[in-house]
Amino acid sequence: MRNVRRGCGLVLLAGLLTAGCASADEGEHADHGAAHQSSAPASSVVAGPQAVVIAVRLAGGAVTPDDTRVEAAVGQPIELVVDSDTSDELHVHADPDHTFEVEPAAGQRFSFTVGVPGRVEIELHDAGRTVATILVR
């Protein structure tokens, strides 16, 4: 047991020394780059996460996609882009829930975020179909 602890300690020490060297090298390169930077003020706007876009099509009684699997992060924007030849209702089983009325039209956009990790199903009520299941982490 004592040899295992000693071995773990040596591995940890080697890792810390390697990380320290890498940090020093990066700092040196950062200083050299600073001399070549422009004097323009830095922007304080930080871009948010890219939206997850799911294209949905209802045509002639067919629905696509059919329970596709998608991943997203908590708070990441999710956008449904719907082309439909009929009326229906999209229901997002999330926390919080979302309901969107689908009209017979192209290019309908519905956006939402999910605040709690887990599985989120998006279903069409009238068609009785699950369009997507989102794994929110």
Backbone bond lengths (Angstrom), bond angles and torsions (degrees), N, CA, C in turn:
res aa  C-N    CA-C-N  psi(-1)  N-CA   C-N-CA  omega(-1)  CA-C   N-CA-C  phi
1 M - - - 1.454 - - 1.526 110.27 -
2 R 1.346 114.48 -37.58 1.456 118.95 -178.81 1.538 110.80 -65.28
3 N 1.334 116.51 -38.21 1.467 120.58 178.88 1.523 111.57 -66.29
4 V 1.331 116.85 -35.91 1.467 121.01 177.99 1.524 109.65 -63.91
5 R 1.320 117.82 -45.60 1.469 121.57 179.29 1.527 110.63 -61.94
6 R 1.333 116.17 -43.59 1.463 120.27 -179.69 1.535 109.78 -63.28
7 G 1.349 116.57 -42.74 1.466 120.91 179.09 1.525 111.24 -62.82
8 C 1.326 116.16 -42.58 1.474 120.18 178.20 1.522 110.75 -63.94
9 G 1.317 116.12 -39.52 1.466 120.38 179.30 1.521 110.80 -63.78
10 L 1.325 117.23 -41.50 1.470 120.48 179.22 1.526 111.50 -65.84
11 V 1.331 116.67 -41.07 1.466 120.30 177.84 1.529 110.26 -63.30
12 L 1.315 116.91 -43.09 1.463 121.37 178.66 1.521 110.98 -62.78
13 L 1.325 117.55 -44.23 1.453 121.84 179.32 1.527 110.69 -62.59
14 A 1.329 117.27 -43.87 1.470 120.59 178.75 1.521 110.73 -61.98
15 G 1.330 116.47 -40.53 1.465 120.25 178.39 1.513 112.17 -63.60
16 L 1.322 117.03 -41.97 1.462 120.84 179.42 1.521 111.51 -65.84
17 L 1.324 116.67 -40.71 1.463 120.06 178.17 1.524 111.04 -64.50
18 T 1.321 116.54 -41.81 1.464 120.77 178.71 1.528 110.37 -64.59
19 A 1.313 117.41 -43.88 1.463 121.04 179.20 1.523 110.49 -63.79
20 G 1.318 117.37 -38.86 1.464 120.81 179.05 1.515 111.55 -64.21
21 C 1.324 117.08 -40.06 1.469 120.69 178.15 1.515 110.83 -66.32
22 A 1.322 116.69 -41.23 1.468 120.03 -179.84 1.515 110.21 -64.18
23 S 1.332 117.57 -40.63 1.453 120.69 -179.96 1.515 111.02 -64.59
24 A 1.337 118.05 -39.83 1.457 121.09 179.74 1.518 110.42 -65.52
25 D 1.345 117.49 -41.34 1.458 120.81 178.94 1.520 110.87 -63.16
26 E 1.323 116.99 -43.51 1.453 120.56 179.93 1.520 110.44 -63.24
27 G 1.312 117.65 -38.55 1.462 121.57 179.78 1.517 110.88 -64.15
28 E 1.347 117.45 -40.68 1.454 120.80 178.69 1.518 110.51 -62.58
29 H 1.343 117.23 -43.80 1.460 120.80 179.95 1.520 110.73 -67.06
30 A 1.324 116.26 -35.84 1.463 119.62 179.65 1.524 110.08 -65.42
31 D 1.359 118.34 -38.17 1.456 120.82 179.58 1.519 111.08 -66.23
32 H 1.330 117.97 -40.27 1.453 120.87 179.12 1.524 110.55 -65.32
33 G 1.336 117.34 -37.92 1.459 120.83 -179.88 1.514 111.55 -70.10
34 A 1.326 117.68 -28.21 1.458 120.96 -177.04 1.519 111.08 -65.06
35 A 1.322 117.86 -30.99 1.463 120.84 -179.46 1.517 111.03 -68.07
36 H 1.325 118.37 -22.50 1.458 122.05 -176.83 1.518 113.13 -100.50
37 Q 1.323 118.69 2.41 1.461 120.93 -178.06 1.519 109.94 -78.09
38 S 1.341 115.68 152.70 1.460 119.88 178.20 1.521 109.40 -77.17
39 S 1.300 116.69 166.58 1.454 120.87 -179.73 1.521 112.26 -91.06
40 A 1.335 118.43 10.04 1.458 121.97 179.29 1.526 109.16 -67.23
41 P 1.343 117.81 141.45 1.461 120.10 -179.82 1.522 110.91 -66.32
42 A 1.324 115.73 144.80 1.459 121.20 178.40 1.522 109.49 -75.21
43 S 1.333 116.38 146.24 1.453 121.54 178.75 1.522 109.42 -78.25
44 S 1.322 116.98 140.65 1.458 120.44 178.81 1.522 111.28 -97.54
45 V 1.337 117.97 3.87 1.455 121.73 179.67 1.525 108.50 -85.86
46 V 1.327 116.03 126.64 1.454 121.22 178.60 1.521 107.82 -109.30
47 A 1.322 116.60 126.02 1.459 120.91 -179.76 1.519 110.16 -69.25
48 G 1.331 116.18 140.15 1.448 121.30 178.28 1.517 110.37 -82.07
49 P 1.318 116.15 179.50 1.457 119.32 -179.45 1.531 110.96 -66.91
50 Q 1.321 114.96 148.06 1.457 121.92 178.03 1.526 109.15 -64.62
51 A 1.326 117.61 139.56 1.460 121.32 179.83 1.521 111.06 -72.29
52 V 1.323 115.52 144.67 1.458 121.99 170.83 1.521 105.47 -87.09
53 V 1.335 117.19 123.23 1.467 121.48 -177.29 1.525 108.73 -111.23
54 I 1.336 115.25 129.23 1.457 121.60 177.90 1.525 107.47 -120.81
55 A 1.338 116.52 117.30 1.462 121.64 177.96 1.523 108.58 -87.25
56 V 1.335 116.07 128.45 1.461 122.24 -178.13 1.524 108.04 -122.60
57 R 1.347 115.53 136.04 1.469 120.09 179.47 1.523 109.42 -132.17
58 L 1.340 114.81 127.64 1.460 122.44 173.31 1.515 106.06 -115.87
59 A 1.321 117.46 114.87 1.464 120.80 -178.28 1.517 110.14 -148.65
60 G 1.333 115.99 124.21 1.463 120.99 177.12 1.511 113.77 57.96
61 G 1.311 117.94 32.61 1.458 122.35 179.57 1.522 114.25 86.60
62 A 1.335 117.63 -8.74 1.462 121.05 178.12 1.527 110.03 -92.70
63 V 1.336 115.88 145.77 1.461 121.81 179.56 1.524 108.50 -123.67
64 T 1.317 116.13 128.37 1.468 120.82 172.35 1.517 108.25 -132.38
65 P 1.314 118.70 139.98 1.458 126.76 -1.41 1.520 110.88 -77.08
66 D 1.331 114.88 170.95 1.453 121.95 178.63 1.524 108.20 -113.83
67 D 1.310 116.47 97.44 1.471 125.02 179.81 1.526 112.75 51.84
68 T 1.329 115.79 53.15 1.459 120.94 174.86 1.521 109.09 -69.83
69 R 1.323 117.07 153.06 1.465 122.40 179.46 1.521 109.02 -104.00
70 V 1.329 116.23 131.07 1.469 122.98 -176.34 1.522 107.67 -136.05
71 E 1.334 116.55 149.62 1.462 121.13 174.81 1.524 109.65 -114.87
72 A 1.331 115.56 146.05 1.467 121.77 178.04 1.521 108.03 -151.26
73 A 1.315 115.37 163.29 1.459 121.75 176.94 1.522 109.67 -100.27
74 V 1.323 116.32 154.79 1.466 120.72 175.12 1.527 108.08 -56.16
75 G 1.316 116.98 129.91 1.457 122.46 178.48 1.520 114.71 82.81
76 Q 1.328 118.43 -4.85 1.465 121.12 179.11 1.527 109.00 -75.36
77 P 1.333 118.04 134.31 1.464 119.71 179.03 1.535 111.05 -63.66
78 I 1.314 115.72 138.13 1.458 122.69 175.91 1.518 106.25 -123.28
79 E 1.318 116.62 129.84 1.463 120.89 -177.13 1.518 109.52 -124.35
80 L 1.328 115.48 129.14 1.452 122.24 174.85 1.525 107.12 -101.97
81 V 1.329 116.75 125.52 1.463 121.97 176.66 1.521 105.72 -111.14
82 V 1.335 116.37 114.78 1.463 121.39 -169.22 1.524 111.29 -117.15
83 D 1.335 114.21 128.58 1.468 122.56 168.71 1.523 105.60 -113.17
84 S 1.345 116.37 124.46 1.456 118.93 -175.09 1.516 111.43 -142.31
85 D 1.341 115.43 145.75 1.458 119.79 174.20 1.528 110.92 -104.52
86 T 1.342 116.48 10.03 1.455 121.57 -179.48 1.527 110.74 -149.22
87 S 1.323 115.84 163.21 1.467 120.44 175.39 1.520 109.66 -83.47
88 D 1.314 116.10 147.70 1.463 122.23 177.12 1.524 107.31 -164.38
89 E 1.304 116.51 -175.46 1.457 121.62 178.38 1.520 108.51 -134.39
90 L 1.329 116.13 124.07 1.457 121.58 174.15 1.521 108.21 -90.09
91 H 1.326 116.20 129.97 1.450 120.14 178.58 1.522 108.11 -121.68
92 V 1.337 116.21 125.77 1.459 122.85 178.18 1.523 107.15 -101.89
93 H 1.336 115.72 112.82 1.469 121.68 -179.33 1.521 108.37 -85.95
94 A 1.326 115.84 83.88 1.467 121.98 -176.51 1.514 108.39 -137.83
95 D 1.310 115.19 -178.02 1.454 121.00 173.45 1.519 107.32 -119.03
96 P 1.325 118.55 100.56 1.459 128.81 5.34 1.534 112.32 -83.33
97 D 1.357 115.83 159.08 1.463 122.11 174.59 1.518 110.02 -69.13
98 H 1.335 115.42 154.13 1.468 121.14 175.72 1.518 108.20 -137.28
99 T 1.331 116.28 141.83 1.455 122.30 176.39 1.523 108.13 -130.00
100 F 1.338 115.90 133.32 1.463 121.30 -178.90 1.522 109.12 -129.63
101 E 1.336 115.94 130.99 1.460 121.89 177.83 1.523 109.01 -83.41
102 V 1.319 116.36 121.96 1.460 122.40 179.07 1.524 107.94 -96.16
103 E 1.307 116.29 130.92 1.463 123.08 178.02 1.521 109.24 -108.99
104 P 1.336 117.73 162.28 1.462 119.64 174.40 1.538 109.03 -72.87
105 A 1.323 116.02 89.12 1.462 122.07 -177.54 1.532 109.21 -162.97
106 A 1.315 114.99 161.81 1.471 120.87 178.26 1.524 109.78 -99.80
107 G 1.332 115.74 153.04 1.459 121.63 172.16 1.519 116.05 71.25
108 Q 1.330 118.06 25.80 1.466 120.16 177.00 1.522 108.33 -73.71
109 R 1.328 116.56 135.73 1.469 120.89 -177.10 1.521 109.73 -121.98
110 F 1.341 114.09 129.48 1.455 121.44 178.70 1.523 107.78 -129.41
111 S 1.334 116.69 125.61 1.465 121.18 -177.34 1.520 110.75 -119.41
112 F 1.332 114.81 147.44 1.456 120.82 176.99 1.523 108.90 -160.33
113 T 1.312 115.76 169.06 1.463 122.69 171.71 1.521 107.65 -129.37
114 V 1.323 115.07 160.97 1.458 121.19 178.30 1.522 107.44 -117.25
115 G 1.332 116.01 130.47 1.460 120.74 -174.92 1.516 115.86 -97.37
116 V 1.335 117.45 -6.60 1.456 120.61 -176.32 1.533 108.79 -132.28
117 P 1.319 118.51 131.28 1.465 119.93 179.08 1.528 111.92 -63.00
118 G 1.335 115.57 152.15 1.462 120.73 177.48 1.518 110.75 144.80
119 R 1.324 115.37 -168.19 1.470 121.94 178.14 1.516 109.19 -91.12
120 V 1.325 115.97 131.63 1.462 122.07 -179.64 1.522 108.32 -123.19
121 E 1.318 116.55 122.13 1.459 120.80 178.21 1.514 109.83 -100.18
122 I 1.332 114.93 139.53 1.465 121.86 175.00 1.517 105.96 -115.27
123 E 1.318 116.48 118.57 1.463 119.62 -176.35 1.518 112.08 -127.39
124 L 1.318 114.63 153.63 1.457 122.26 172.28 1.526 106.91 -96.95
125 H 1.328 116.79 120.10 1.462 120.10 -174.09 1.516 112.67 -67.74
126 D 1.324 118.15 -53.41 1.463 120.39 -176.03 1.525 111.65 -65.81
127 A 1.316 117.46 -40.15 1.461 121.17 179.38 1.527 111.58 -75.47
128 G 1.340 116.93 -19.29 1.458 120.87 -179.56 1.520 112.86 65.20
129 R 1.320 117.29 35.88 1.467 121.81 -176.16 1.521 111.02 -125.29
130 T 1.331 116.10 143.19 1.455 121.32 171.77 1.520 106.82 -89.15
131 V 1.327 115.86 122.80 1.464 122.31 -178.56 1.517 110.44 -83.54
132 A 1.334 116.44 -44.10 1.472 120.35 -176.53 1.514 109.49 -153.01
133 T 1.334 114.50 152.05 1.456 122.04 169.18 1.519 106.31 -120.99
134 I 1.327 115.81 123.64 1.461 121.21 -176.76 1.523 108.25 -107.23
135 L 1.328 115.13 128.76 1.463 120.75 173.26 1.517 106.33 -93.37
136 V 1.334 115.97 109.83 1.458 121.79 -177.03 1.523 108.50 -99.91
137 R 1.344 115.46 122.86 1.468 120.38 -178.90 1.501 110.50 -114.39
